[in-house]
Amino acid sequence: MSECFVTDLGRMSYGEAFDIQSGLASERKQGQGSDHLLFVEHPHVITMGRDGHRDNLLASESVLQRAGIELHDTDRGGDITYHGPGQIVGYPIVDLRLWKRDVGAFVRGIEQVLIDTLADFGIAAKRIAGLTGVWTDHSGQEAKIAAIGVHLSRWVSTHGWALNVSTDLRYFQYIVPCGLAKPVTSMAALGVHAHVEDVKTSLVRHFGEVFDREMQPPLCARKQHEVFRTATAKESTWPLVPTSQMKTLTADVGPGFRPARSFTYPGESAFSTERQEAFLSSVLERHVE
């Protein structure tokens, strides 16, 4: 069973997260590194996929700027979509040569991860034949709760999914989501007010099951119970990560906390020294109390 390393990037701009994906994918295409599952929450951004139609963007760039929404063209599949606070965006950087060389099976696998995760929270989700993504019933209508768009290069994946947990759905008014005249919904809109870390825990577990990966670390954890790093750069031996690919740090937690798990993050190949220091500082602010 291949390992897959889980990294939570916290809130990060779309461009920064794309640079990290690209660095990790480049290593995988060269037969180096490991598979990764990146979690991130983006500030307000609209992305246009390879199959996107500008007609599905319902606002001018000046209107988007006033609303604080960035606009990016991307190399993922699919049409137009929105990312923002309250979403769990997942970016699997996976070498499909070690699983199945089948893009359709990969997308169906991501759908299954999301369907199984939502079931853990009492939400009956499903596929719709001929459409990509995950759907559920909302007020008697089929509504999309998770969008999917991926890119494959030499069988290494980038991009992934966006699951609406507590997303402000009003931001979808600026687009025709995925080019479809169907409503969108969220877990919160369905009356399920789940902690995002609990949802991530479920996503990690089901991702490992569907794609036959040993997830490292195996679980995400709530902020108040786990501290992911200290400012020191002393490397840990769990999980084992080649230093050319990733860095690993641990935190010595105080009374009232469970022992900290190691936290892995992109190393020199993805970050300059300055970027690494900034990344460390941002994670410390989010996870150390």
C-alpha positions in Angstrom: 0.0 0.0 0.0 1.4 3.4 -1.0 1.7 6.2 1.4 -0.1 9.5 0.9 0.9 12.5 3.1 -1.8 14.9 4.3 -1.0 18.6 4.6 -3.5 21.3 5.7 -2.4 24.6 4.1 -5.0 26.6 6.0 -6.3 29.7 4.2 -4.1 30.4 1.2 -4.6 32.2 -2.1 -5.4 30.2 -5.2 -2.1 31.1 -6.8 0.1 30.1 -3.9 -1.7 26.8 -3.5 -1.3 26.2 -7.3 2.4 26.8 -7.0 2.7 24.2 -4.2 0.7 21.6 -6.3 2.9 22.2 -9.3 6.1 21.7 -7.3 4.8 18.4 -5.8 3.4 17.2 -9.1 6.7 17.9 -10.8 8.5 15.6 -8.4 6.0 12.8 -8.8 6.3 13.0 -12.6 10.0 12.5 -12.2 9.4 9.4 -10.1 10.4 11.2 -6.9 8.5 12.1 -3.8 5.3 10.7 -2.5 1.6 11.1 -3.1 -0.1 14.0 -1.2 -3.5 15.2 -0.2 -3.6 18.9 0.3 -6.4 20.7 2.2 -6.9 24.4 1.7 -9.5 27.1 2.2 -9.2 29.8 -0.4 -10.3 33.5 -0.1 -13.0 34.4 -2.5 -12.0 33.3 -6.0 -13.7 32.2 -9.2 -11.8 29.8 -11.4 -12.4 29.0 -15.1 -11.5 25.5 -16.3 -10.3 24.3 -19.7 -13.8 23.7 -20.8 -15.1 27.0 -19.4 -17.4 29.4 -21.2 -17.1 33.1 -20.4 -20.9 33.4 -20.8 -21.1 31.5 -17.5 -19.4 34.4 -15.7 -22.3 36.7 -14.8 -20.3 39.7 -13.5 -17.6 41.9 -15.0 -14.1 41.9 -13.6 -14.7 45.3 -12.0 -17.7 44.0 -10.2 -15.7 41.0 -8.9 -12.9 43.3 -7.8 -15.4 45.4 -5.8 -16.7 42.2 -4.2 -13.2 41.1 -3.3 -13.3 38.1 -5.7 -10.3 37.0 -7.7 -10.6 35.5 -11.2 -8.2 32.8 -12.4 -8.0 30.7 -15.6 -6.8 27.2 -14.8 -5.8 24.0 -16.5 -8.2 21.7 -14.7 -11.2 20.1 -16.4 -14.7 21.5 -16.2 -16.3 24.9 -16.5 -16.5 27.7 -13.9 -16.7 27.4 -10.2 -16.4 29.4 -7.0 -14.1 28.8 -4.0 -14.2 30.6 -0.7 -14.4 30.5 3.1 -16.5 27.6 4.4 -15.3 25.2 1.7 -12.9 22.3 2.1 -10.9 22.2 -1.0 -8.9 19.0 -1.5 -6.0 18.7 -4.0 -4.8 15.1 -4.4 -1.3 14.9 -6.0 -1.4 11.3 -6.9 0.6 9.1 -9.3 -2.2 7.1 -11.0 0.4 4.7 -12.4 0.4 3.2 -8.9 -3.4 2.9 -8.9 -5.3 2.9 -12.2 -4.4 4.7 -15.4 -8.0 5.8 -15.8 -9.1 9.4 -15.4 -12.8 8.4 -15.3 -12.1 5.9 -12.5 -10.2 8.6 -10.6 -13.0 11.1 -10.8 -15.6 8.5 -9.8 -13.3 7.6 -6.9 -13.2 11.2 -5.7 -17.0 11.3 -6.0 -17.1 8.2 -3.8 -14.9 9.7 -1.2 -17.2 12.7 -1.0 -20.4 10.5 -1.0 -19.0 8.3 1.8 -17.9 11.4 3.8 -21.3 13.1 3.6 -23.0 9.8 4.7 -20.9 10.0 7.9 -22.8 13.2 8.6 -26.3 11.9 7.7 -26.4 13.4 4.2 -27.5 11.2 1.4 -25.4 12.2 -1.6 -25.2 10.8 -5.1 -23.9 11.0 -8.6 -26.0 12.2 -11.6 -25.4 10.3 -14.8 -23.5 12.3 -17.3 -22.4 15.0 -14.8 -19.3 15.4 -12.6 -19.6 16.2 -8.9 -21.7 15.2 -6.0 -25.4 16.0 -5.5 -28.0 15.8 -2.8 -31.6 16.7 -2.3 -32.4 20.3 -1.2 -36.0 21.3 -0.8 -37.1 18.8 -3.4 -34.4 19.7 -6.0 -31.1 18.1 -7.0 -28.4 20.5 -5.7 -24.6 20.3 -6.1 -22.8 20.1 -2.8 -19.3 19.3 -4.1 -17.6 20.3 -7.4 -14.8 18.3 -9.0 -12.2 19.3 -11.6 -8.9 17.6 -12.1 -5.8 17.8 -14.4 -3.6 14.9 -15.3 -0.1 15.1 -16.7 1.9 11.9 -17.2 -0.7 10.3 -15.0 0.0 12.6 -12.0 -3.1 14.5 -10.8 -3.5 18.1 -9.7 -6.6 20.1 -8.6 -9.4 18.1 -7.1 -12.6 19.0 -5.3 -14.5 21.7 -3.4 -16.9 20.6 -0.7 -19.4 23.2 0.6 -19.4 22.9 4.4 -20.6 26.3 5.6 -20.0 28.3 2.4 -21.9 31.6 1.8 -23.9 30.4 -1.2 -24.7 34.0 -2.2 -21.3 34.1 -3.9 -22.5 31.6 -6.5 -24.7 34.4 -7.9 -21.8 35.7 -9.9 -21.6 32.5 -12.0 -23.5 29.7 -13.6 -21.8 27.0 -11.5 -20.1 24.4 -13.7 -22.2 25.8 -16.5 -25.3 24.0 -15.2 -28.7 25.7 -14.4 -28.9 23.7 -11.1 -28.8 25.0 -7.5 -25.9 24.6 -5.1 -26.1 23.7 -1.4 -23.9 23.1 1.6 -23.8 21.0 4.6 -24.9 23.9 6.8 -27.7 24.8 4.4 -29.0 21.2 4.9 -28.9 21.7 8.7 -25.7 19.9 9.3 -23.3 22.1 11.3 -20.2 20.0 11.3 -16.7 21.0 12.5 -14.5 21.3 9.4 -11.8 19.2 11.1 -14.2 16.4 11.6 -15.1 16.5 8.0 -11.5 16.5 7.0 -10.9 13.5 9.2 -13.7 11.6 7.4 -12.3 12.7 4.0 -8.8 11.4 4.9 -10.2 8.1 6.0 -12.3 7.5 2.9 -9.6 8.7 0.6 -7.3 6.1 1.9 -10.0 3.4 1.6 -11.0 4.3 -2.0 -7.5 4.8 -3.4 -5.8 2.1 -1.3 -3.4 4.6 0.3 -1.9 4.6 3.8 -2.6 8.2 4.9 0.1 10.0 6.9 -0.8 11.3 9.3 -3.9 9.0 9.4 -6.3 11.6 10.9 -6.7 15.3 10.9 -7.3 16.7 14.4 -9.2 19.6 16.0 -7.1 22.6 16.8 -7.6 22.4 20.6 -6.3 18.9 20.8 -3.3 18.9 18.5 -0.4 21.2 17.8 1.3 20.7 14.5 4.6 22.4 14.8 7.1 24.5 16.7 9.3 27.3 15.4 12.3 25.0 15.6 13.3 23.1 12.5 14.3 19.8 14.2 13.3 16.9 12.0 11.3 14.0 13.3 11.4 10.5 12.3 7.6 10.0 12.1 6.4 9.9 9.4 9.6 9.3 7.5 9.8 11.8 4.6 12.8 12.3 2.5 14.2 15.8 3.3 14.6 16.6 -0.4 10.8 16.4 -0.7 9.2 17.4 2.6 9.9 18.7 6.0 8.6 17.2 9.2 8.2 19.0 12.6 6.7 18.1 15.9 5.5 20.1 18.8 6.1 19.5 22.5 2.7 20.2 23.9 1.9 21.2 27.4 -0.5 19.9 30.0 -4.1 19.3 28.8 -3.0 18.3 25.3 -2.6 14.9 23.8 0.8 14.2 22.3 1.3 16.1 19.0 1.5 14.3 15.7 4.2 15.3 13.3 3.1 17.8 10.6 4.6 17.6 7.1 4.8 20.5 4.7 6.4 21.2 1.3 10.2 21.5 1.5 12.7 23.4 -0.6 11.4 22.1 -3.9 8.2 23.9 -3.4 9.1 26.9 -1.2 12.0 29.3 -1.0 13.5 29.8 2.5 11.4 33.0 2.9 8.2 31.2 1.9 8.9 28.4 4.3 9.4 30.8 7.2 6.2 32.6 6.3 4.3 29.3 6.0 5.6 28.2 9.4 4.5 31.4 11.0 1.0 31.2 9.5 0.5 27.6 10.7 1.8 28.5 14.2 -0.7 31.3 14.4 -3.6 29.0 13.4 -2.7 25.9 15.5 -0.8 27.0 18.6 -2.7 28.6 21.5 
